[in-house]
């Protein structure tokens, strides 16, 4: 692959330093605005379009196409953040890779640096989420709201006999007892998943078809904004890039039509940012997964880089 950037292994505008021993963040973890990027080039359980192992590389490369001034939010990306490179993953082993990632994120937490994880397939999200649970007094997610953007619920207990898979990730998260799980942009799930969701009262769903409805009497979009604005306390955000319509983001593991637009994610971020500046929420971590491309200039990779750039602009 030919790179046209000066330092393709680090996200654009990241700090020079990526040695944890040299970084001194003197703010408690929950309130810290220092972020650390870890790439996880892992795609073992992919069931359709493989290649998300190239996500971290191609997303970082795409990040160099952005300006520091972020027009969408009229704000400069002036956050101090670090890019620690890629995790040494174990191909073919979800559980061991997740454990290694958890250890790495625990080190970041110990240094008061919050994780931004670039996937990789969605199964890797369990690494940072487990690390955050471990660092809670309760040892679980009972104080943490999980905001999950995805075309799929990913909440089946086993997929093809496997407990750890890109298709079961939110079930493994749910096993950790989240305060609330908010699923946004959903448009594909099994009957078993539907029955599971219907039996739980702390899972809120915003179907893509309701968010995309042009029916003036359908207020799903306003409901979404109200729901997000009402969140208090700690949150974690996971974005499966297939939440976005394949018109914008075709290079994902399981493309599904009828998705959200990039501007929808801007509105979601901006709504959360309003609560963030009021100290109503603490954003503990963020991941962007399932970009499956090794092609320079891939639109899905550019969009994923934009989401990370937007996130750092608002929460850094
Ligand atoms: Mn998905």
Boltz pocket constraint, residues with backbone or C-beta under 6 A from the ligand:
constraints:
  - pocket:
      binder: B
      contacts: [[A, 150], [A, 151], [A, 152], [A, 240], [A, 242], [A, 243], [A, 254]]
      max_distance: 6.0
